[in-house]
C-alpha cells in the first residue's frame, strides 16, 4: 500500500510540513507521522478531510493514482466505506 507516500507527496506538493497539516486538521503531529509511516490506518472521515486540505483525491492519497477520480456521488456512505475498506486490503 502506498498511502504513506501519497499523503507525504501531496503534503509536500502543498509545501506543508507535518506540523502545518496537523494544525489544520486539529490533530497531534504524531497522527500525521503515523499515517505517513504507515503505522496506523486512516479512517474514512480523516481521509475525506485530507483530500480537502491537500487538494488531492482519495485515489491519489491511497493508491498514488493520477487518473481522474471515480464518481462516487450515486453511492451511499456505507457503499463508499465498503469500497474504501476493500482497497485497504489490496
C-alpha positions in Angstrom: 0.0 0.0 0.0 1.4 3.4 -0.9 -0.9 5.6 1.2 2.1 6.9 3.3 3.8 8.0 0.1 0.6 9.6 -1.3 0.0 11.6 1.9 3.6 12.8 2.1 3.8 13.6 -1.6 0.5 15.6 -1.5 1.6 17.4 1.7 5.0 18.3 0.2 3.4 19.4 -3.0 1.3 21.9 -1.0 4.6 23.0 0.7 3.2 22.0 4.1 5.1 20.4 7.0 3.7 17.6 9.1 3.1 20.3 11.8 1.2 22.5 9.3 -1.1 19.7 8.3 -1.6 18.6 11.9 -2.6 22.1 13.0 -5.1 22.5 10.1 -6.7 19.1 10.9 -6.7 19.7 14.6 -4.7 16.6 15.4 -1.3 15.9 17.0 1.6 15.8 14.6 2.2 12.2 15.6 -1.1 11.3 13.9 0.3 12.6 10.6 3.6 10.9 11.2 1.9 7.6 11.8 -0.1 7.9 8.6 2.9 8.7 6.6 4.9 5.9 8.1 2.0 3.5 7.7 1.9 2.8 11.4 -1.9 3.4 11.7 -4.8 3.0 9.4 -6.5 6.3 8.4 -10.3 6.5 8.9 -12.6 7.3 6.1 -13.6 10.5 7.9 -9.9 11.6 8.1 -9.2 10.6 4.5 -12.0 12.8 3.4 -10.7 15.7 5.4 -7.2 15.1 4.0 -8.5 15.3 0.4 -9.7 18.8 1.2 -6.6 20.1 3.0 -4.3 18.6 0.4 -6.3 19.2 -2.7 -6.0 15.6 -3.7 -8.3 12.8 -4.4 -8.6 9.7 -2.2 -7.2 7.7 -5.2 -4.1 9.9 -5.2 -3.7 9.5 -1.4 -4.5 5.8 -1.2 -3.1 4.5 -4.4 -0.7 7.1 -5.7 -3.1 7.3 -8.7 -3.1 10.3 -11.0 -6.0 9.2 -13.1 -9.2 11.2 -12.9 -11.3 10.4 -9.8 -14.1 7.9 -9.9 -17.5 9.5 -9.4 -19.0 8.0 -6.2 -21.8 10.5 -6.0 -24.5 7.9 -6.5 -23.3 5.7 -3.7 -24.4 5.6 -0.1 -21.9 6.3 2.7 -21.9 2.6 3.6 -21.1 1.6 0.0 -18.2 4.1 -0.2 -16.9 2.8 3.1 -17.0 -0.8 1.8 -15.0 0.2 -1.2 -12.5 2.1 0.9 -12.1 -0.9 3.3 -11.7 -3.2 0.2 -9.0 -1.0 -1.2 -7.1 -1.0 2.1 -6.8 -4.8 1.8 -5.3 -4.8 -1.7 
